[in-house]
């Protein structure tokens, strides 16, 4: 028995060591790649003149598609922000997805909307459209509001895609605050694309909780007051400025944030549009688009910009945040399991050989491995088989590595955008980063495990995501 236990612990210890080295090594590579890319990007964009895009007849034609469901608190201000973007050749399509709180009526009154007859090219199947509205006021000539039967965010986006006749579409959340120059920055890579077809461009999303917002505009940036919202500032910085930026540079990107992204409309519609049977529609769409183009033999790329394009509210309560992370886990599993053909398949280039395996082993499996490792540790501790000096050394290394990873993400954010006006606010983020591994991370692991269980039980619903809104004067939920 003792010999078996020794062999067993030897094997498990080495498997844990190999996995730990692999995951920390991959994070280190992502951080280095991102650092080089951000440095090059900042040097290259300082001389860019975005006003040339506004005045250029070659500027891409863009439709901004914004689904809306029960957004009566902010719908008028949010539409105003979309109509005031710094771009010349674009229209706004707001899709009212069966709201029951008077959102549509508020938009009709504020923007002098009148029902019109409008041709819809129904290439994508959606729930029935009740009516289409255009404004009688010439100041809002580029606004279209669609009223349809509720079908969910993906269905609403597909309805907007059917209505659009532009070459490119921006799909975004109507309840977020978009930067005034977001379309200029999203459009520029499409003007610069070379031999590879550019199919999608995304950008950094910042946390808007506790920020001062008036009439759809961000007036003053602040670090969120609550711990949960504040720690998500760091989480978002890691995900966007290190994770997605580096994967973009290696052409292995699997996701464009559902909050905002610009897409080649023909490529998006050609692959079937948004899938309505998943709660992770943003990730699944990009994976399917890329798979579709690889199988057609079309060289392509997906780009992530380090520029902040959107400010969004994040959950500030545990229940809402837990439901969101449960949904993210289920969406990840959907995307991975629907496209298992990509797994280490050289036919799909960096996506199949690098991007997909990384998400499989280090995004989806990581919480499961962590829980199994914790159970193994408790078992070994109970039977007195733990090498405590070695264990504590490894634990300290992991903590310091995680801490440095968070510090670098905050530093990258400060160097690229300088989101907060005082060092005091950045210092608050550093303090939160020090507490995150002990307070926040265990909860994220728990929610991920719950997400796995929910998925295996067949739960496919979005989940209740209550909001207080930008205009309530309180920290809002998302």
N, C-alpha and C positions, 0 to 999 in steps of 0.2 A: 504493500500500500504506500509506504514511504517513497519507494522508487517511482511508482506511478505519479505520485504527487509532485516529485521533483521534476520529472519529465514534463508533466502538465504545466507546471508553473514556468518552466524554462521556455516552453513553446509560446504560452500566452504572453509572458513578459516580452519576448522578442517580437511577437506580432504587434503588441501595443507600442513598442519602441519604433518599429518600422513605420507604423501608421502615424505616430507622432512626428517622426522626422519628415515623413512625406508631406504632412499637412503644414507643418511649420516652414518647410522648404518651399512649398508652393506659395505660401503667403509672402515669404521673403522675395521670391522671384516677382510676384505681382507688384509688391511695393517698389522694387528697383525699376521694373519696366514702367510703372506709372510715373515715378519720379523723373526719369529721362524724358518721357513723352510730355509731361506737364511743362518741364523746362523748355523744351523745343516749341511747344504750343504757345507759351506765353511770349517767347521771343518773336514768333512769327505773326501773332495776332495784334501786337501793339501797333503795327504799321497799317493794319487793315482799315479801310474806309468803308464802313457799312452803308454810307449814304449813296455810294455808287450802285448798290443793289436796288435801292428805292427808285432811283432815276433810270435804271437800265431797262430797256425794252426786253432784254433777255432774262429778266428776273422770273423765276418759276411762278406759274399760276398755282395758287394754294387755296384749298378749302379747309377751314378750321371747323372740325366736327366736335361738338360738345354735348354729350348726353346729359339729361336733366331728370332727376326724380325727387320730388318733394323738396325743392330748394327755394321755397317762397321767401325765406329770410334774406336771401342774397341774390336771387336770380336777376333782378334789375341791375344791380351794381356790377355783377359779374359779366353780363352781356355788354354793359357799357365799356368795361375794360377790354373786352374782345374787339369791340368796334373802334377802339382808340389805339390799336397796335400800330407801331411804326412800320408800315409796309404798304405798298401801293396796290398790287394785283392780288387781292384775296377776298374771299367771302366767308361769312360765318353761318354755319348751319347748327342751330340748337335743336336737339331732338328731345321733346318732352315725352318721356317714356311712361305715360299713364299716371302722371302725378295726381294726387288726391288732395293736395293742400292749397290749391289755388295758384300754383306757380304759373301755369299757362295764362290765366286771366291777368295776373300782374304784368306779364310780358306784353300781352295784347294792349293793355291800357298805357303802359309806359312808352311803348315804341309804335303806337298807332298801327297795329297790325290788322290786316284784312285777309280773309280767306280767299285763295286764288286757285285756279286750275294750273296744274304743273305736271309736266311729263316726268315720270320716274322710270328709269331703266332698271328693272328688277332682276339684275344679274345675281343678287344674293337674296335668298329667301328670308323674309322677316314677318313679324306679326303685323296685322293690318294697320295701315295708315288711315287715321280718321280725317285729318285735314292738314293743309299746308298754308302757311301765312306769310305774307310779305308786307312791308311797311308802306303806308301811303305817304310817309315823310321821306323826301329825297335824301335827307341826311343819313338815313338808315338803309340806303339802297342795296347794300351788300349783306343784309340780314335776312335769313330765312328761318322760320320756326316750324318744326314738324311736330304734329300731335299724333301719337300712335298708341296702340294697345300695349300695355306693359309686357315686356319680354326680357328685361335685364339689360345690363350695360352693353354686352356684346351685340345683342339684337338691335339696340338703338344705334350703335356705331355702324352696323351693316346697313341700316336704313339711311343713315347719312351718306354712306359710300354710294348707295344707289342713286342718291339725289345729286351728288357732286359730278361736275363735268371738268374739274381741274386736273392737271397732270399730277399734282401732289396733294396729299391730305395731311393735316395735323390732327391727330386724335388726342383728346385731353379731357380732364375732369373739369366740368364747368364750375365746381365749387372751390377751385384753386385760384391763386393770384399769379397771373402770368406776367413776366417781365415785358416792358413795352417794346424791347428790341429782340424778343425771342424769335420771331419769324425771320428776321434778318440773319441771325446766327444759325438757325436751322437750315435756311436756304443756301447759305454760302457753300457748304461742302458739295451740294448738288451741282453748283456752277463750276467747281474745281475737279469733279470726278474725272478719272482717267479711263484706262482700259477696262477696269472692273466696274460693273454696274453698281451704283450706290442705291440700295433699296430702303434704307432706314437710317435716320439720325435721331439720337436722343441727347439729353443733357441733364445736368445736375438738378436735383430737386432739394430744396431747403425746407426746413421746418418753420412754420409761420406762427406757432403757438406763442402767445404773449406779445407778438409784434403789433404795432399800431397800424391799422388798416382803415382807410376811408375811401368810399365810393369805388371800390374795386382796385385801389392802389395801395401799395405798401409804402407807408409814410416813415416808419421807424423800425429798425431791426433790433430785436432783443433776444437774449437767451431765454428759453422757456422757464417759467417759475417752478413747475413741478419736476420731480426727479425723473419720472417715467418719460415725460416729453423731452427733458434735457438730455437723457442718455441716448434718445433716438437721434439727436443731432449728430452725435459721434457715430452712431450706427450708420446713418445715411452717408456721412462723409467717407467712412470706410468702404461702404458698398459702391458708391459712385466714383469717388476720386481715386481709389486704389483698385477695387475689383473690376468695375465695368470699363473704366478707362484703359486698363492694361489688357483686358480681354479684347477690347475693340482694336487695340494696336496689334494684337496677335491674330486677329480675324477669327476668334473663337467665341464671339459674343452670342449668348443665347436669349437675351432679353432686352427689350426697350421698355422702360417704365410706362405703365398704363396711365400715369399722371400726364405725360406729354411725350410725343414723338412724331416726327414727320416721316411719311412713307411714300414710296412710289406707288401711285394708286393702281396701276395696271398689275404690278407684281402682287399687291395685296389682294385685289379682287381675283386675279388669276389663280391664286392658290386656294381660293374659297372663302376669303374674308375671315372675320372673327368666328371662332367656334363657340356656340352658345351652350354647350354641354360641359363646360369646364369653368371652375372658379379662378383659374390662372390664365385667363385669355391673353394677357400681354406676353407672357413667356411662350405659351404654346404657339401663338401666331408667328413670332420671330423664328422659332425652330421650324415650323412648317413652311414658312416662306423660304428659308434658306435650303431646306431639304428639297423643295419644289424646284428651285433654281439649280441646285447641284445636279438633280436628276435630269434636267434639261441641258446640262453642260454649259450653263451660263456662269462665267466668273463674276463674283459679286462681293460686296462688303457691307458691313453695318458699322456705323461710326457713333461713338459717344463723345460729346463735347464736355470739357471741364467747366464750361460756363453755366452759371445758375440761370435756369429758364423759368422756373416755377417755384412758388411757395405754397406749401400745403399744410393743412392741419393734421397732426398725428394724434393717436389715442392718448389721452392723459389718465384714463382709468384702466385698472387691471382687467376687468371683464371685457371691455371693448378691445383692448390690445390683445388679450388672449384669443378672442374670436378672429381677429385679423391674422395673427400668426398661425392659428389653426388653418385658416383658409389658404395662407401662403404655402404651408406645407402640402396641403392637398393639391393645390395648383401645380406645385413643383412635381409631385408624384404623377399627376395627370400627364404633364408634358414629357417627363422621362419615360413613362411606361407606354405612351402612345407612339414614341419614336425610338424604340429600342434598337431599330435597325442601324442607328447612327453609331452605336457603341463600338469604339475602336475600329471603325470602318474607314479605311483610307479614301474611299470613294467620296466621302464628305469632307475631305481636307481637315483643316484645323478644328472645324466644328465637331467632327466625329472622333478625331484622334486626341484632342486636348479639351475642348469646351465641354462636351457631353460627359466624358469620364470624370472631369473635375466636379461638375455638379452632382454626379451620381455618388462619388465617393466622399466628397468633402462638404457638400451642401446638404444633400438628403441623408446620407448615412452617418454623418458626424454626430448628431445628437443621439442616435441609436447606439453607436460605438461608445459614446461617452457614458451613457447609462449602464451599458454592459460592463464597462471598465470600472464604474463606481461599485456595482454589485460584486465584481471580482475582488476589488480592493477590500470591501467590508468582509467578504468571506475569508480572505487571506489574513486580515487583521484579527478575526475571531479565533483562527487556529494558530496565530502567532508566527505566520510565515512572511511577515513584511520586513524588508530591509529598510528600516526607518531613515537612516542617513541618506541613502540613495533616493528614497521616495521624496523626502523633503527637498533634496537638491533639484530633482526633476520638477517638483511642484513650483519651486521658486523660479526656475528657468521659464516654465510655461507662463507664469504670472507676469514676469518681467517682459517676456516676448509679447504677450497680449497687450500689456501696457504701452510698450514702445510702438506697437502697431496703431493703437488708438492715438497716441501723441503725434505720430507722423501724419495721420489723417487730418487731425486738427491743424497741424502745421501746413499741410498742402492746401487746406481750405483757406487759411489765412493768407498764404502767398498768392493764390490764384484769384481770390475774390475779396478778401478782407471783409467778411460778412458782419462783424461786430465792431463797434466804434471804440471800445475800451479794452485794455488788457485785463481788467477785472473780470469781464464776461468770459474771456478765454480761460482765465484762471479757474473759473467755476467749472468749465468743461473738463479741465485737467483733474479737478477733484472728483468729479463724477466718474471719469475714466478709471481712477484708482479704485473706486468702490464697485464699478460695474461687474467684474468677474465674480464677486461674492454675493451681490444683491440681485442684479438684473439677469445675468447669464443663466443661472439655474432656472429662473422662470421661463426664459426663452426655450431652454431644453425641454422643460415640462410641457409647454404649449406645443412644441414640435412633436413630442411623443403622442400627445392627445390628437394632433392632426393626423398622425399615422393610424391611430386607432379608429378615428372617425372615417378615414378613407377606406380602411378595410371593412368597416361596417356598412359602407355604401352611402355615407352622408355626402351629398353633393350641393347643399344649399350654400348661399352666400353668407348668411348669418347677419344678425341685427347689428348695424354699425351706427349707433346714435351720435348725433352731432349737436353742438350748441351753436355753431355758426361763427363766422368771423365778426359778426356785427353785434354780438351779445355782450361784449365787454368782459367775457370770461375766457379762460383757456378752453379751446374747443376740442371736440373729438373728431376723429376721421374714420 
